[in-house]
Amino acid sequence: MDLALLRTFVTVHRAGSFTRAAALLGLSQPAVTSQIRALERQLGRPLFLRQARGVTPTTIGDELAHKAAPHLDALVEIAETGLDEDSSVRTLHLAGPPEFTAERALPALTALTGQDGHSHALRASFGNAEEVLEGLAAGHHDLAIATVRPRGPLLTTTPLCDEEHVLVAEERWAARVAARAEGGGLRHRTAASLRDIPVVEVHESLPFVSRYWTAVFDARPTASGAVIVPDLRAVLACVTAGAGLAVLPRYLCAPALARSDIVTLLDPAVPPLRTYFLAVRTGTLVMPHIARAHEWLVRAAVDWA
């Protein structure tokens, strides 16, 4: 069986469409279609069901992908490493959300870059959950950290840690909230006491604030974003400067809370949580450099909790 056809097949299986697979492979869509048809003729069975948007693997297609993908990934790893190079130094490609990856994952993994006899080169990419999981499935990354659990058998996930979200603002905004709440404690404040306070967020859709409001108040926020910046570290900086309120992961704003640069506006009995997952392509944990990084992150997550 032609390995080039198998590589194209696995890429289509992971991408879910001929168009996306063609872009990943640097081929034309007709070339990808032709290769898949050639492989189907060799096997005498259809591998995909064509749909209006993308393709769905048949049972035989899923079975072939599960058997072939890990071995193809191993061959690609050998080719990228090079037979004449020092095989003790392997490159680990990690992807995840920028703040969590920078603040937690990368510090936990940098020690792997200097271990005698087990040195790893480390490359990191940032993106949202959809982007990093698509990149992982397409073979661009070895490990991906995401806030959603991917479906399907091609990716294997391990729950990494839970992230507590807190509602914070600078002290003068907290004083206004306390006055509106007529001196009630943090646990007794309502959404009404937070009205008209500017919101700092990472996107116009207010993903963090909306999730918090739904979990704590069983309602949608009525405010719109006053400051929108696509990085939680920038959100923290704006809140510290007095721009308004924000919902942030506790690990990210804990130092600012300890210094009283910002304060919590609410203390719900059950704080909202978000779970991080560590994902790999199924079968790739047999590769030592991926297995070691996976183990180190899972170990480090015990302390993060």
C-alpha positions as CSV (number, residue, x, y, z in Angstrom):
1,M,0.0,0.0,0.0
2,D,1.4,3.4,-1.0
3,L,2.4,5.4,2.1
4,A,1.6,8.7,0.3
5,L,-2.0,7.6,-0.2
6,L,-2.1,6.6,3.5
7,R,-0.8,10.0,4.6
8,T,-3.4,11.7,2.5
9,F,-6.1,9.5,3.9
10,V,-5.1,10.1,7.5
11,T,-5.0,13.9,6.9
12,V,-8.5,13.8,5.4
13,H,-9.7,11.7,8.3
14,R,-8.3,14.2,10.8
15,A,-9.3,17.4,8.9
16,G,-12.9,16.2,8.1
17,S,-12.9,17.5,4.6
18,F,-10.9,17.3,1.3
19,T,-10.5,21.1,1.2
20,R,-8.9,21.4,4.6
21,A,-6.7,18.3,4.0
22,A,-5.5,19.8,0.6
23,A,-4.5,23.0,2.4
24,L,-2.6,21.0,5.1
25,L,-0.8,18.9,2.5
26,G,-0.1,21.6,0.0
27,L,-2.0,19.8,-2.7
28,S,-5.0,20.7,-4.9
29,Q,-8.4,19.4,-3.8
30,P,-8.7,17.3,-7.0
31,A,-5.4,15.7,-6.2
32,V,-6.6,14.7,-2.7
33,T,-9.8,13.4,-4.1
34,S,-7.9,11.4,-6.7
35,Q,-5.6,9.8,-4.1
36,I,-8.5,8.9,-1.8
37,R,-10.3,7.2,-4.8
38,A,-7.1,5.3,-5.7
39,L,-6.9,4.0,-2.1
40,E,-10.6,3.1,-2.1
41,R,-10.0,1.1,-5.3
42,Q,-7.1,-0.7,-3.7
43,L,-9.1,-1.7,-0.7
44,G,-12.3,-2.3,-2.6
45,R,-14.3,-0.4,0.1
46,P,-15.4,3.2,0.5
47,L,-13.5,5.1,3.2
48,F,-15.6,8.3,3.4
49,L,-19.2,9.3,3.0
50,R,-19.3,12.6,1.0
51,Q,-21.6,15.2,2.6
52,A,-22.6,18.8,1.8
53,R,-20.0,20.0,4.3
54,G,-17.0,17.8,4.6
55,V,-16.8,14.0,4.8
56,T,-17.6,11.4,7.4
57,P,-15.4,8.2,7.7
58,T,-17.1,4.8,7.1
59,T,-16.5,2.0,9.6
60,I,-13.6,0.7,7.5
61,G,-12.2,4.2,7.2
62,D,-12.2,4.6,11.0
63,E,-10.6,1.2,11.5
64,L,-7.9,2.0,9.0
65,A,-7.2,5.4,10.6
66,H,-6.8,3.9,14.0
67,K,-4.3,1.3,12.7
68,A,-2.3,3.5,10.4
69,A,-2.2,7.0,12.0
70,P,0.2,6.1,14.9
71,H,2.6,4.4,12.6
72,L,2.6,7.3,10.1
73,D,3.1,9.8,13.0
74,A,6.1,7.7,14.1
75,L,7.6,7.8,10.5
76,V,7.1,11.5,10.3
77,E,8.9,11.9,13.7
78,I,11.8,9.8,12.4
79,A,12.0,11.9,9.2
80,E,11.8,15.2,11.2
81,T,14.5,14.1,13.6
82,G,16.9,12.8,11.0
83,L,18.9,9.6,11.2
84,D,22.2,11.4,11.3
85,E,21.3,13.8,14.1
86,D,21.6,13.3,17.8
87,S,18.5,11.3,18.5
88,S,18.6,12.2,22.2
89,V,17.4,15.7,21.4
90,R,13.7,15.7,20.3
91,T,11.5,18.6,19.5
92,L,8.2,18.8,21.4
93,H,5.4,20.9,19.8
94,L,2.9,22.2,22.4
95,A,-0.2,24.2,21.7
96,G,-2.7,25.8,24.1
97,P,-4.4,29.0,25.2
98,P,-1.8,31.8,25.5
99,E,-2.2,32.7,29.2
100,F,-2.4,29.2,30.7
101,T,0.3,27.9,28.4
102,A,2.7,30.8,29.3
103,E,2.0,30.9,33.0
104,R,1.7,27.2,33.8
105,A,2.5,24.7,31.1
106,L,5.7,26.2,29.7
107,P,7.4,26.7,33.1
108,A,6.5,23.1,34.0
109,L,8.1,21.8,30.8
110,T,11.3,24.0,30.4
111,A,13.2,21.7,32.8
112,L,12.9,19.0,30.1
113,T,15.1,21.1,27.8
114,G,18.2,20.6,29.9
115,Q,18.1,17.0,31.3
116,D,21.2,15.0,30.5
117,G,20.5,12.3,28.0
118,H,16.8,13.3,27.7
119,S,17.0,16.8,26.4
120,H,14.0,18.2,24.5
121,A,13.7,21.2,22.2
122,L,10.4,22.9,22.9
123,R,8.2,24.8,20.5
124,A,4.9,26.5,21.6
125,S,1.9,27.7,19.7
126,F,-1.1,29.7,21.0
127,G,-4.7,29.5,19.9
128,N,-8.2,28.8,21.1
129,A,-9.5,25.3,21.7
130,E,-10.8,24.7,18.2
131,E,-7.5,25.9,16.6
132,V,-5.2,23.9,18.8
133,L,-7.2,20.7,18.5
134,E,-7.4,21.0,14.7
135,G,-3.6,21.5,14.7
136,L,-3.1,18.5,16.9
137,A,-5.3,16.3,14.7
138,A,-3.5,17.5,11.6
139,G,-0.1,16.6,13.1
140,H,1.2,20.2,13.7
141,H,1.4,19.7,17.4
142,D,2.4,16.8,19.7
143,L,0.4,17.9,22.8
144,A,-2.6,20.3,23.0
145,I,-4.1,22.0,26.0
146,A,-7.8,22.8,25.5
147,T,-10.9,23.8,27.5
148,V,-13.1,21.4,25.6
149,R,-12.9,17.6,25.4
150,P,-12.6,16.6,21.7
151,R,-14.9,14.0,20.3
152,G,-13.9,11.0,18.3
153,P,-11.3,8.3,18.7
154,L,-8.4,10.0,17.0
155,L,-7.5,12.2,20.0
156,T,-7.0,10.9,23.5
157,T,-7.6,13.4,26.4
158,T,-6.7,13.5,30.0
159,P,-8.4,16.0,32.5
160,L,-5.6,18.2,33.6
161,C,-7.0,20.7,36.2
162,D,-9.9,22.8,37.1
163,E,-9.6,26.6,36.9
164,E,-11.6,28.7,39.3
165,H,-13.0,32.0,37.9
166,V,-13.3,35.1,40.1
167,L,-15.1,38.4,39.6
168,V,-12.7,41.2,40.3
169,A,-12.3,45.0,40.0
170,E,-10.2,47.8,41.5
171,E,-11.2,49.0,45.0
172,R,-13.2,52.1,44.0
173,W,-15.5,49.9,41.9
174,A,-15.8,47.5,44.8
175,A,-16.9,50.4,47.1
176,R,-19.6,51.4,44.6
177,V,-20.9,47.8,44.5
178,A,-20.9,47.6,48.3
179,A,-22.9,50.8,48.6
180,R,-25.5,49.6,46.1
181,A,-25.8,46.3,48.0
182,E,-26.5,48.3,51.2
183,G,-23.6,46.8,53.1
184,G,-24.4,43.2,52.3
185,G,-21.6,40.7,52.4
186,L,-19.8,39.4,49.4
187,R,-22.0,36.3,49.2
188,H,-25.2,38.4,49.1
189,R,-24.5,40.7,46.3
190,T,-26.7,40.4,43.2
191,A,-26.4,41.1,39.5
192,A,-28.2,44.4,40.1
193,S,-25.5,45.7,42.4
194,L,-23.0,45.3,39.5
195,R,-25.0,47.2,36.9
196,D,-23.4,50.0,34.9
197,I,-19.8,48.9,35.9
198,P,-17.7,48.8,32.7
199,V,-16.7,45.3,31.6
200,V,-13.2,44.3,30.5
201,E,-13.2,41.1,28.3
202,V,-11.3,39.1,25.7
203,H,-14.0,39.2,23.1
204,E,-17.2,41.2,22.2
205,S,-19.3,38.1,23.1
206,L,-18.1,38.4,26.8
207,P,-17.3,34.7,27.1
208,F,-15.9,34.8,30.7
209,V,-18.5,37.3,32.1
210,S,-21.4,35.5,30.4
211,R,-20.3,32.1,31.8
212,Y,-20.0,33.6,35.2
213,W,-23.4,35.3,35.1
214,T,-25.1,32.1,34.0
215,A,-23.5,30.0,36.7
216,V,-23.9,32.5,39.6
217,F,-26.9,34.6,38.7
218,D,-28.7,32.3,36.3
219,A,-28.9,35.3,34.0
220,R,-27.2,37.0,31.1
221,P,-25.1,40.1,31.7
222,T,-26.7,43.3,30.5
223,A,-23.6,45.3,30.1
224,S,-21.5,45.5,26.9
225,G,-17.7,45.4,26.8
226,A,-16.0,48.7,27.6
227,V,-12.5,47.3,26.9
228,I,-11.9,44.3,24.7
229,V,-8.4,42.9,24.6
230,P,-7.6,39.3,23.4
231,D,-5.4,38.3,26.2
232,L,-6.3,37.7,29.9
233,R,-3.1,39.2,31.1
234,A,-4.0,42.4,29.3
235,V,-7.5,42.2,30.9
236,L,-5.8,42.0,34.3
237,A,-3.7,45.0,33.6
238,C,-6.7,47.0,32.5
239,V,-8.7,46.0,35.6
240,T,-5.8,46.9,37.9
241,A,-5.7,50.3,36.2
242,G,-9.4,50.8,37.1
243,A,-11.1,50.2,33.8
244,G,-13.9,48.1,35.2
245,L,-14.8,44.6,36.3
246,A,-13.6,41.3,34.8
247,V,-13.9,37.6,35.3
248,L,-10.4,36.0,35.6
249,P,-8.8,32.7,36.5
250,R,-7.8,32.8,40.1
251,Y,-4.2,31.6,39.3
252,L,-3.7,34.5,37.0
253,C,-4.9,37.3,39.4
254,A,-3.9,35.7,42.7
255,P,-0.7,37.9,43.0
256,A,-2.7,41.1,42.3
257,L,-5.3,40.0,44.9
258,A,-2.6,39.4,47.4
259,R,-1.2,42.9,46.9
260,S,-4.7,44.4,47.0
261,D,-4.2,45.8,43.5
262,I,-7.7,44.4,42.9
263,V,-10.4,42.8,45.0
264,T,-13.1,40.2,44.6
265,L,-16.6,41.6,44.1
266,L,-18.4,38.4,44.9
267,D,-17.8,35.2,46.9
268,P,-20.3,32.6,45.6
269,A,-20.8,29.4,47.6
270,V,-19.9,27.4,44.5
271,P,-17.4,29.3,42.3
272,P,-17.6,28.7,38.5
273,L,-14.9,26.3,37.3
274,R,-13.5,25.5,33.9
275,T,-11.7,22.2,33.1
276,Y,-8.5,22.0,31.1
277,F,-7.8,18.9,29.1
278,L,-4.4,17.6,27.8
279,A,-4.8,16.0,24.4
280,V,-2.6,13.8,22.2
281,R,-3.2,11.9,18.9
282,T,-4.2,8.4,19.8
283,G,-1.1,6.1,19.8
284,T,1.5,8.8,20.1
285,L,2.2,8.3,23.8
286,V,4.5,5.5,22.7
287,M,7.0,8.2,21.7
288,P,9.2,8.9,24.7
289,H,9.5,12.7,24.3
290,I,5.7,13.0,24.1
291,A,5.1,10.6,27.0
292,R,7.6,12.4,29.3
293,A,6.1,15.8,28.6
294,H,2.6,14.4,29.2
295,E,3.7,12.9,32.5
296,W,5.3,16.1,33.6
297,L,2.3,18.2,32.9
298,V,-0.1,15.8,34.6
299,R,2.3,15.8,37.7
300,A,2.5,19.6,37.7
301,A,-1.3,19.9,37.6
302,V,-1.5,18.3,41.0
303,D,0.0,21.4,42.5
304,W,-2.0,23.7,40.3
305,A,-5.2,22.3,41.8
